[in-house]
């Protein structure tokens, strides 16, 4: 399902351009989930957010809103019709439940971003091919309720949400290219979260596109760097093979790495810390449990904000007096 994220994410620096000169006095913690498919984990993550006060970014793969008819019509650039690396929805009832989660998460203040559709590596796609995939994503969400015969249940503001409320993107496999960023800018995305950096770095802005990178963080007995993402820890800990018998050990290692990475920024420069997850509980749920512990420990602090990517951008956009600019989100 995943492939090796660390093999395709080799740009260990943010692009040159308008980096945010100052970081907020609050420590920002940005948590994101790729795929956003399993309905049980939708509920679990939303419950976690309510309990800890966190707000998440969900990068949705749109094939999880495709029924059998839509599946036959979907064709990613360079692939046959009906293909997806992450599968499709299994029933209309499943789609209905997922749509409800997406909408209610949006109402609860979470950010819904795009993870494209079929989770293909688009490093060789052209700008036009990326634009076509973006168009498929929007069209799939726009027609999702009608596609399962429930147009009457579609929230009144759904179409506005699809058109204006989805402002961020993360590339499958963290696989980036100039063609991708050109397509993102042309499509009007506010931010991209596909890069990898040597430790936490402030985002950089290029021609209106704010680019974030998941950091390398020290982990384990030798404190070797690993991308701050559950899948990369899963590969580090058990070679990508489920080993639930060591779940508690992996949880403790993960929590220690997360907390140390957080404390370094909290006690230092307070650069926003980003951590990434998937809607899969690997190694017996070790990484989700470590996340829950971190959020429970830090999100309640008055000088910590566990926020979405758009909210982080808003907080980092400061006026000349060093005050947070405005009360509305950046988009």
C-alpha positions as CSV (number, residue, x, y, z in Angstrom):
1,X,0.0,0.0,0.0
2,X,2.7,2.5,0.9
3,X,6.0,1.8,-0.8
4,X,9.1,3.1,0.9
5,X,8.5,6.8,1.6
6,X,12.1,7.4,2.5
7,X,13.3,6.3,-1.0
8,X,11.2,8.8,-2.8
9,X,11.6,11.7,-0.4
10,X,15.1,12.8,-0.9
11,X,14.8,16.6,-1.1
12,X,16.0,17.2,2.4
13,X,15.7,21.0,2.2
14,X,13.0,23.6,1.7
15,X,13.0,25.5,-1.6
16,X,14.5,29.0,-1.6
17,X,12.0,31.8,-1.4
18,X,10.1,33.7,1.3
19,X,10.6,31.6,4.4
20,X,8.6,32.8,7.4
21,X,11.1,35.1,9.2
22,X,9.6,34.7,12.7
23,X,8.0,31.8,14.4
24,X,5.0,32.2,16.8
25,X,5.5,32.4,20.5
26,X,3.2,29.4,20.8
27,X,4.7,26.1,19.9
28,X,2.7,24.7,17.0
29,X,2.2,21.0,16.5
30,X,0.8,19.9,13.1
31,X,-0.6,16.3,12.9
32,X,-1.8,14.9,9.6
33,X,-3.2,11.6,8.3
34,X,-2.8,10.3,4.8
35,X,-5.5,8.2,3.0
36,X,-8.4,9.0,5.4
37,X,-10.4,5.9,4.5
38,X,-11.1,3.5,7.4
39,X,-14.3,4.8,9.0
40,X,-13.4,3.3,12.4
41,X,-10.2,5.3,12.4
42,X,-12.1,8.4,11.3
43,X,-14.1,8.1,14.4
44,X,-11.1,7.2,16.6
45,X,-9.2,10.3,15.4
46,X,-12.1,12.6,15.8
47,X,-12.6,11.3,19.3
48,X,-8.9,11.8,20.0
49,X,-9.1,15.4,18.8
50,X,-12.1,16.2,21.0
51,X,-10.4,14.7,24.0
52,X,-7.1,16.5,23.5
53,X,-8.2,19.7,21.9
54,X,-6.1,19.0,18.7
55,X,-7.1,19.8,15.2
56,X,-5.9,17.6,12.4
57,X,-5.3,17.7,8.7
58,X,-6.7,14.7,6.7
59,X,-5.2,14.1,3.3
60,X,-7.9,12.2,1.5
61,X,-7.4,9.8,-1.4
62,X,-10.5,10.2,-3.6
63,X,-10.8,6.6,-4.7
64,X,-12.3,5.9,-1.3
65,X,-15.4,7.9,-2.5
66,X,-15.7,5.9,-5.7
67,X,-18.4,3.3,-6.1
68,X,-18.2,0.5,-8.7
69,X,-19.3,2.7,-11.6
70,X,-16.9,5.5,-10.7
71,X,-14.1,3.0,-10.3
72,X,-14.6,1.8,-13.9
73,X,-14.3,5.4,-15.2
74,X,-11.3,6.5,-13.1
75,X,-8.0,6.6,-15.0
76,X,-4.8,8.0,-13.5
77,X,-2.2,9.4,-15.8
78,X,-0.2,6.5,-17.3
79,X,-2.4,3.8,-15.9
80,X,-5.3,1.7,-17.1
81,X,-8.8,2.5,-16.2
82,X,-10.1,1.1,-12.9
83,X,-6.6,1.0,-11.2
84,X,-5.7,2.3,-7.8
85,X,-2.7,1.5,-5.5
86,X,-5.0,1.8,-2.4
87,X,-8.2,0.3,-3.6
88,X,-11.7,1.8,-3.8
89,X,-14.8,2.0,-1.6
90,X,-16.5,-1.3,-1.1
91,X,-20.1,-0.1,-0.8
92,X,-22.4,2.9,-1.0
93,X,-23.0,2.6,2.8
94,X,-19.3,2.9,3.4
95,X,-19.1,6.0,1.2
96,X,-22.1,7.5,3.1
97,X,-20.4,7.0,6.4
98,X,-17.1,8.4,5.1
99,X,-18.8,11.5,3.7
100,X,-20.4,12.1,7.1
101,X,-17.0,11.9,8.8
102,X,-15.4,14.3,6.2
103,X,-18.2,16.8,6.6
104,X,-18.4,16.7,10.4
105,X,-14.6,16.8,10.7
106,X,-14.7,20.0,8.6
107,X,-17.3,21.5,10.8
108,X,-15.2,20.6,13.9
109,X,-12.3,22.7,12.6
110,X,-10.2,20.0,11.0
111,X,-8.6,20.5,7.6
112,X,-9.4,18.3,4.6
113,X,-6.6,18.2,2.1
114,X,-6.0,16.3,-1.1
115,X,-3.8,13.2,-1.4
116,X,-4.8,12.8,-5.1
117,X,-6.9,9.8,-6.0
118,X,-5.2,6.4,-6.7
119,X,-2.0,6.9,-4.7
120,X,0.3,6.7,-7.7
121,X,3.9,8.0,-7.8
122,X,3.6,11.1,-10.0
123,X,7.2,12.1,-10.1
124,X,7.3,11.8,-13.9
125,X,3.8,13.3,-14.5
126,X,3.5,16.5,-16.5
127,X,1.8,19.6,-15.2
128,X,-1.2,18.7,-17.4
129,X,-1.3,15.2,-15.9
130,X,-1.3,16.5,-12.4
131,X,-4.0,19.0,-13.3
132,X,-6.1,16.2,-14.6
133,X,-5.7,14.2,-11.4
134,X,-6.6,17.3,-9.3
135,X,-9.7,17.8,-11.5
136,X,-10.7,14.1,-10.9
137,X,-10.3,14.7,-7.2
138,X,-12.6,17.7,-7.2
139,X,-15.2,16.1,-9.4
140,X,-15.3,13.0,-7.3
141,X,-15.9,15.0,-4.1
142,X,-18.4,17.3,-5.9
143,X,-20.5,14.3,-7.1
144,X,-20.0,12.0,-4.1
145,X,-23.4,12.3,-2.6
146,X,-25.2,12.1,-5.9
147,X,-23.1,9.2,-6.9
148,X,-24.6,7.0,-4.2
149,X,-28.1,8.3,-4.7
150,X,-28.1,10.6,-1.7
151,X,-28.0,14.1,-3.3
152,X,-30.9,15.1,-1.0
153,X,-28.6,14.5,2.0
154,X,-25.8,16.6,0.7
155,X,-25.0,19.5,3.1
156,X,-26.0,22.8,1.7
157,X,-22.5,24.1,1.9
158,X,-20.8,21.0,0.4
159,X,-20.1,22.4,-3.0
160,X,-18.6,25.5,-1.6
161,X,-16.4,23.3,0.7
162,X,-15.2,21.3,-2.3
163,X,-14.5,24.4,-4.4
164,X,-12.9,26.6,-1.7
165,X,-12.3,24.6,1.4
166,X,-9.7,22.1,0.2
167,X,-6.6,24.1,0.0
168,X,-3.7,21.7,0.7
169,X,-2.0,18.8,-0.9
170,X,0.4,16.0,0.0
171,X,1.9,13.9,-2.8
172,X,1.7,10.1,-2.5
173,X,5.0,8.7,-1.5
174,X,6.1,12.3,-0.8
175,X,7.2,12.3,-4.5
176,X,7.6,15.8,-5.7
177,X,8.6,17.6,-8.9
178,X,8.5,21.0,-10.6
179,X,5.6,19.9,-12.7
180,X,3.6,19.1,-9.5
181,X,4.3,22.5,-7.8
182,X,3.5,24.3,-11.1
183,X,0.2,22.4,-11.2
184,X,-0.5,23.2,-7.5
185,X,0.0,26.9,-8.1
186,X,-2.2,26.9,-11.2
187,X,-4.9,25.1,-9.3
188,X,-4.8,27.6,-6.5
189,X,-3.6,25.4,-3.6
190,X,-2.5,27.4,-0.5
191,X,0.0,24.9,0.7
192,X,1.9,21.7,-0.1
193,X,3.1,19.3,2.7
194,X,5.2,16.8,0.6
195,X,8.8,17.7,1.4
196,X,11.2,16.2,3.9
197,X,13.7,18.3,5.9
198,X,16.7,17.7,8.0
199,X,14.9,18.5,11.3
200,X,12.0,20.9,11.8
201,X,12.2,24.0,9.5
202,X,9.8,26.9,9.0
203,X,7.8,26.6,5.8
204,X,8.8,28.5,2.7
205,X,6.5,30.4,0.4
206,X,7.0,30.5,-3.4
207,X,4.6,32.4,-5.6
208,X,1.8,32.0,-3.1
209,X,2.3,28.3,-2.4
210,X,3.5,27.6,1.2
211,X,5.7,24.5,1.3
212,X,6.1,22.4,4.4
213,X,8.4,19.4,5.1
214,X,8.1,16.5,7.4
215,X,11.3,16.5,9.6
216,X,13.9,13.9,10.2
217,X,13.9,13.3,14.0
218,X,16.3,11.2,16.1
219,X,14.9,7.8,17.2
220,X,15.9,4.7,18.9
221,X,19.0,3.6,21.0
222,X,21.4,5.1,18.4
223,X,19.3,8.2,17.8
224,X,19.4,7.7,14.1
225,X,17.3,10.1,12.1
226,X,14.0,8.9,10.6
227,X,11.1,10.8,8.9
228,X,8.6,11.8,11.5
229,X,5.9,9.5,10.1
230,X,4.4,6.3,11.4
231,X,5.2,4.2,8.2
232,X,8.9,5.1,8.4
233,X,8.9,4.1,12.1
234,X,7.1,0.8,11.1
235,X,9.9,0.1,8.6
236,X,12.6,1.0,11.2
237,X,11.1,-1.1,13.9
238,X,9.9,-4.2,12.2
239,X,11.1,-4.0,8.5
240,X,7.5,-3.2,7.5
241,X,6.2,-6.5,8.9
242,X,3.5,-6.5,11.6
243,X,4.9,-7.5,14.9
244,X,2.2,-6.8,17.5
245,X,4.1,-8.8,20.2
246,X,6.5,-5.9,20.5
247,X,3.8,-3.2,20.2
248,X,4.4,-1.7,23.6
249,X,8.2,-1.5,23.0
250,X,7.6,0.3,19.7
251,X,5.1,2.6,21.3
252,X,7.6,3.6,24.0
253,X,10.4,4.2,21.4
254,X,8.0,6.3,19.3
255,X,6.7,8.4,22.1
256,X,10.2,9.1,23.3
257,X,11.2,10.3,19.8
258,X,8.1,12.4,19.4
259,X,8.4,14.0,22.9
260,X,12.1,14.7,22.4
261,X,11.5,16.3,19.1
262,X,8.7,18.4,20.6
263,X,10.7,19.4,23.7
264,X,13.7,20.5,21.5
265,X,11.5,23.1,19.8
266,X,9.4,24.0,22.8
267,X,12.5,24.8,24.8
268,X,14.3,26.3,21.8
269,X,13.3,28.1,18.7
270,X,9.7,26.9,18.6
271,X,9.7,26.0,15.0
272,X,6.4,24.2,14.2
273,X,6.8,20.4,14.5
274,X,5.0,18.2,12.0
275,X,4.3,14.5,12.4
276,X,2.5,12.3,9.8
277,X,0.3,9.2,10.2
278,X,-1.8,6.9,8.1
279,X,-5.3,5.4,8.6
280,X,-3.6,2.1,9.4
281,X,-2.7,1.0,13.0
282,X,0.7,-0.5,12.3
283,X,2.4,-2.8,14.8
284,X,-0.7,-3.2,17.0
285,X,-1.5,0.5,17.1
286,X,1.8,1.5,18.6
287,X,2.1,4.7,16.6
288,X,-1.4,6.0,17.2
289,X,-1.0,5.3,21.0
290,X,2.2,7.3,21.0
291,X,0.4,10.1,19.2
292,X,-2.5,10.0,21.7
293,X,0.0,10.3,24.6
294,X,1.8,13.2,23.0
295,X,-1.4,15.2,22.3
296,X,-2.7,14.5,25.8
297,X,0.6,15.7,27.3
298,X,1.1,19.0,25.3
299,X,-2.0,20.2,23.6
300,X,-3.6,21.6,26.8
301,X,-0.7,23.9,27.4
302,X,-1.5,27.6,27.0
303,X,1.6,28.2,24.9
304,X,1.0,25.2,22.6
305,X,-1.4,25.0,19.7
306,X,-2.1,21.6,18.0
307,X,-3.4,23.0,14.7
308,X,-4.1,22.3,11.0
309,X,-1.8,23.5,8.2
310,X,-4.0,26.4,7.2
311,X,-4.3,27.5,10.9
312,X,-0.5,27.3,11.2
313,X,-0.1,29.5,8.2
314,X,-2.5,32.0,9.6
315,X,-0.6,32.1,12.9
316,X,2.7,32.5,11.2
317,X,1.6,35.4,9.0
318,X,2.5,38.2,11.2
319,X,2.3,42.0,10.7
320,X,5.2,44.3,11.1
321,X,4.4,44.6,14.8
322,X,4.8,40.9,15.4
323,X,1.1,40.3,16.0
324,X,-0.8,37.5,14.3
325,X,-2.4,39.0,11.2
326,X,-6.2,39.0,11.3
327,X,-8.7,36.6,12.8
328,X,-9.5,34.7,9.6
329,X,-7.7,31.8,8.1
330,X,-5.1,32.6,5.5
331,X,-7.4,31.4,2.7
